[in-house]
Amino acid sequence: MSDQAALLELVQANRILAHEAVLDAFGHVSIRGMETGYHISRSRSPEIVALEDIQHYDADSKIIGPDTRGGYLERIIHGAIYKVRPDVRAICHFHSPTIMPFCVTGEPWLPVTHVGATVGMTVPFWDEQVEFGDTDMLVSTPEQGASLAAALGEHSAVLLRNHGAVVVGGSVRELVMRSIQLCRNADVQLQSMTIGKIRALTAGEVALSGAKNLEPRVLQRVWDYHLSRAELAD
């Protein structure tokens, strides 16, 4: 994939995730840089991000080049994770209402749907208060970013107390699939909890279903579906 094509996918990911109510005005998506650092939009609502909005930051989340437009305050999240997770090619931070009840209560997110398995068996919980006390709730310092990255560990997602979620992927398409399914699985889980006892997938089911739903042909079908829904298809 060319550099231009990769940046176009980043723009499309912003638009798709906004259309699917994963991102709101404050969420953001990034991709690892082709040679160094990472690419992310300037501080702008994801629903209207365009190619000319994409900026290039180094591993310490400092702008590369002469671009003086303001960036997202929480871009430190992206740099901190890319530093410690060489397998990660794309990252999304968001505050979808579907996952917020789990962020507020600390109730564990559980894989309860076969496509929810793309997130994994466990989603850890990061409480900024424990390490940093009262803050503005933003992840905006190197220390906060490193702490969040440590909480994520080798997982595919992490919930932030009273704040939102961070999801990572081995590609933009994997990230989009996983971010949407984290939210949809949370919605199904929450509804199911009003009916009766939750029966989560087993570790074996998560491994098998997760791998199956992240196969290239499945990701292509999902990507095409969301491009069409967001009216981004050719």
C-alpha positions as CSV (number, residue, x, y, z in Angstrom):
1,M,0.0,0.0,0.0
2,S,1.3,3.4,-0.9
3,D,1.7,6.2,1.6
4,Q,-1.1,8.1,0.0
5,A,-3.4,5.1,0.2
6,A,-2.6,4.5,3.8
7,L,-3.4,8.1,4.7
8,L,-6.7,7.8,2.7
9,E,-7.6,4.8,4.8
10,L,-7.0,6.8,7.9
11,V,-9.3,9.5,6.7
12,Q,-11.9,6.9,5.9
13,A,-11.5,5.3,9.3
14,N,-12.3,8.6,10.9
15,R,-15.5,9.0,8.8
16,I,-16.6,5.4,9.3
17,L,-16.2,5.4,13.1
18,A,-18.0,8.7,13.4
19,H,-20.8,7.4,11.2
20,E,-21.1,4.3,13.4
21,A,-21.3,6.4,16.6
22,V,-18.0,5.1,17.9
23,L,-16.3,8.5,17.6
24,D,-17.8,11.8,18.7
25,A,-16.3,15.3,18.3
26,F,-13.5,14.4,20.8
27,G,-12.3,11.0,19.5
28,H,-9.3,10.4,17.3
29,V,-7.6,7.7,15.1
30,S,-4.0,7.3,14.1
31,I,-1.8,5.0,12.0
32,R,1.9,4.2,12.6
33,G,4.2,6.2,10.3
34,M,5.6,4.6,7.2
35,E,9.2,5.3,8.5
36,T,8.8,7.0,11.9
37,G,6.3,8.3,14.4
38,Y,2.6,8.3,13.5
39,H,0.0,10.1,11.5
40,I,-3.2,11.6,13.0
41,S,-5.5,14.4,12.1
42,R,-5.1,17.9,13.4
43,S,-7.6,18.7,16.1
44,R,-10.8,18.4,14.2
45,S,-14.1,16.5,14.4
46,P,-13.6,13.0,12.9
47,E,-16.7,13.2,10.8
48,I,-15.1,15.9,8.6
49,V,-11.5,14.9,8.6
50,A,-9.9,15.2,5.2
51,L,-6.4,14.3,3.8
52,E,-5.2,17.8,4.2
53,D,-5.9,17.6,8.0
54,I,-3.4,14.7,8.5
55,Q,-0.3,15.6,10.5
56,H,2.9,13.7,11.3
57,Y,4.2,13.3,14.8
58,D,7.3,11.7,16.2
59,A,7.3,9.0,18.9
60,D,7.2,11.6,21.6
61,S,4.1,13.2,20.0
62,K,5.9,16.3,18.7
63,I,5.0,17.6,15.3
64,I,7.3,16.7,12.4
65,G,7.7,19.5,9.8
66,P,6.5,23.1,9.7
67,D,2.8,22.4,10.4
68,T,1.6,24.8,13.1
69,R,-2.0,23.7,13.3
70,G,-3.1,22.5,16.8
71,G,-3.3,18.8,17.4
72,Y,-5.4,16.7,19.7
73,L,-4.4,17.2,23.4
74,E,-4.5,13.4,24.0
75,R,-2.3,12.5,21.0
76,I,0.2,11.4,23.7
77,I,-1.9,8.2,23.9
78,H,-0.9,7.2,20.4
79,G,2.8,7.9,20.8
80,A,3.0,6.1,24.1
81,I,1.4,2.9,22.7
82,Y,3.4,2.8,19.5
83,K,6.6,3.0,21.6
84,V,5.8,-0.2,23.4
85,R,3.7,-2.2,20.9
86,P,5.6,-2.8,17.7
87,D,2.7,-5.0,16.5
88,V,0.2,-2.1,16.6
89,R,-0.4,-0.3,13.3
90,A,-3.5,1.8,14.2
91,I,-5.0,3.2,17.4
92,C,-8.4,4.8,18.3
93,H,-9.5,6.6,21.4
94,F,-13.2,7.3,21.8
95,H,-16.1,7.9,24.3
96,S,-19.0,6.0,22.8
97,P,-22.0,5.9,25.1
98,T,-22.3,2.1,24.7
99,I,-19.1,1.5,26.6
100,M,-19.4,4.3,29.1
101,P,-21.5,2.3,31.6
102,F,-18.6,-0.1,31.9
103,C,-16.1,2.8,32.3
104,V,-18.3,4.3,35.1
105,T,-19.0,1.2,37.1
106,G,-15.9,-0.9,36.4
107,E,-18.2,-3.8,35.4
108,P,-16.0,-6.1,33.3
109,W,-16.6,-6.1,29.6
110,L,-17.1,-9.7,28.4
111,P,-17.0,-11.2,24.9
112,V,-20.6,-12.3,24.4
113,T,-20.9,-12.2,20.6
114,H,-18.9,-14.1,18.0
115,V,-17.8,-10.8,16.4
116,G,-17.1,-9.3,19.8
117,A,-14.4,-12.0,20.0
118,T,-12.2,-9.8,17.8
119,V,-11.6,-7.7,20.9
120,G,-10.2,-10.7,22.9
121,M,-11.1,-12.4,26.1
122,T,-10.3,-9.6,28.5
123,V,-10.4,-5.8,28.4
124,P,-8.3,-4.3,31.3
125,F,-9.4,-1.2,33.2
126,W,-7.2,1.9,33.8
127,D,-8.0,4.2,36.7
128,E,-6.0,7.4,36.3
129,Q,-7.0,8.5,39.8
130,V,-4.9,5.7,41.4
131,E,-1.6,7.0,40.1
132,F,-2.2,10.6,39.4
133,G,-5.0,11.8,41.8
134,D,-7.4,14.5,40.6
135,T,-6.7,15.5,37.0
136,D,-8.7,17.0,34.1
137,M,-9.3,13.4,33.0
138,L,-7.2,13.9,29.9
139,V,-4.3,11.7,29.0
140,S,-1.9,14.5,28.1
141,T,1.5,13.9,29.8
142,P,4.2,11.4,28.9
143,E,3.7,9.8,32.4
144,Q,0.0,9.4,31.9
145,G,0.5,8.0,28.4
146,A,3.1,5.4,29.6
147,S,0.8,4.4,32.5
148,L,-2.1,3.8,30.1
149,A,0.1,1.9,27.7
150,A,1.2,-0.3,30.5
151,A,-2.4,-1.0,31.5
152,L,-3.2,-2.0,27.9
153,G,-0.3,-4.4,27.9
154,E,-0.7,-7.0,25.2
155,H,-4.5,-6.6,25.0
156,S,-6.5,-5.2,22.1
157,A,-8.4,-2.6,24.2
158,V,-8.5,-0.9,27.5
159,L,-11.3,1.0,29.3
160,L,-10.5,4.3,31.0
161,R,-12.4,5.0,34.3
162,N,-15.2,7.5,33.6
163,H,-13.5,8.4,30.3
164,G,-13.8,6.0,27.4
165,A,-11.7,3.4,25.6
166,V,-8.6,2.9,23.6
167,V,-8.5,0.2,20.9
168,V,-5.5,-1.0,18.9
169,G,-5.2,-3.0,15.7
170,G,-2.6,-4.6,13.4
171,S,-4.2,-2.6,10.5
172,V,-6.7,0.2,10.0
173,R,-9.3,-2.2,8.9
174,E,-8.8,-4.5,11.9
175,L,-8.9,-1.4,14.2
176,V,-12.2,-0.3,12.7
177,M,-13.8,-3.8,13.0
178,R,-12.6,-4.1,16.6
179,S,-13.6,-0.6,17.7
180,I,-17.1,-1.1,16.4
181,Q,-17.5,-4.6,17.9
182,L,-16.2,-3.5,21.3
183,C,-19.2,-1.1,21.3
184,R,-21.8,-3.4,19.9
185,N,-20.8,-6.3,22.2
186,A,-21.0,-3.9,25.1
187,D,-24.5,-2.9,24.0
188,V,-25.6,-6.6,23.7
189,Q,-24.0,-7.4,27.1
190,L,-25.7,-4.5,28.8
191,Q,-29.1,-5.5,27.4
192,S,-28.6,-9.1,28.3
193,M,-27.8,-8.2,31.9
194,T,-31.3,-6.9,32.3
195,I,-32.7,-10.3,31.3
196,G,-30.6,-12.8,33.2
197,K,-27.1,-14.2,33.8
198,I,-24.4,-13.5,31.2
199,R,-22.9,-16.4,29.5
200,A,-19.7,-15.3,27.9
201,L,-17.7,-17.0,25.2
202,T,-15.0,-19.4,26.3
203,A,-11.4,-18.7,25.8
204,G,-11.3,-21.3,22.9
205,E,-14.3,-19.7,21.3
206,V,-12.7,-16.2,21.5
207,A,-9.5,-17.5,19.9
208,L,-11.3,-19.3,17.1
209,S,-14.0,-16.7,16.4
210,G,-11.6,-13.8,16.8
211,A,-9.2,-15.2,14.2
212,K,-11.9,-16.1,11.8
213,N,-13.5,-12.7,11.9
214,L,-10.2,-11.0,11.3
215,E,-9.3,-12.9,8.2
216,P,-8.5,-10.6,5.2
217,R,-11.7,-11.6,3.2
218,V,-13.9,-10.9,6.2
219,L,-12.2,-7.5,6.9
220,Q,-12.6,-6.6,3.3
221,R,-16.3,-7.3,3.4
222,V,-16.8,-5.4,6.6
223,W,-14.7,-2.5,5.2
224,D,-16.8,-2.3,2.1
225,Y,-20.0,-2.4,4.1
226,H,-18.9,0.5,6.3
227,L,-17.6,2.5,3.3
228,S,-21.0,2.1,1.7
229,R,-22.9,3.1,4.9
230,A,-20.8,6.2,5.3
231,E,-21.2,7.0,1.6
232,L,-17.5,6.7,1.0
233,A,-17.5,4.0,-1.6
234,D,-16.3,4.8,-5.1
